[in-house]
């Protein structure tokens, strides 16, 4: 092997830590959603063709391929139904914040046609958690809300605005009402 070939091979390996920070502005629809979220309101868009409500709005109905706009904006209540959940038992690793089991739940808000995924449900023992459970958002105080972590690439969690969802005490929703949202 020639010295030049050996040098070329050595130059193929980089032994330096590199990090990139991406900053991008939220889409207008997501920006509007976040503004309303920080005010304690959940706003989506209702498709003018089929009537489905998307939260947050995508700016179009993916089923009808119809554009939506500010005229299609609707407010959705902060109550809903648990459509699925996972109880996560943390495994200790470097930087681990959680030490106790916690819940990732999908919550279908009343009046919406898309569930919010990755929501925390608190206020009841995990063995009482179930699909169909009626829940209500427990909002953070207004001065503690932030848009941190919300992005165009999978819009992030509402955990910087809503502490968790808690059981309302209402009777469970019929599976018929949420069966198309279980996954």
Secondary structure as UniProt FT lines:
FT   HELIX           3..10
FT   TURN            11..12
FT   HELIX           28..38
FT   TURN            39..40
FT   STRAND          42..46
FT   TURN            48..50
FT   STRAND          53..54
FT   STRAND          60..61
FT   TURN            62..65
FT   STRAND          66..67
FT   HELIX           70..72
FT   STRAND          73..76
FT   STRAND          79..88
FT   TURN            94..95
FT   STRAND          102..109
FT   TURN            110..111
FT   STRAND          116..119
FT   STRAND          121..122
FT   HELIX           126..128
FT   TURN            131..132
FT   STRAND          134..139
FT   HELIX           142..144
FT   TURN            148..149
FT   TURN            152..154
FT   TURN            159..161
FT   STRAND          162..167
FT   HELIX           175..178
FT   HELIX           179..181
//
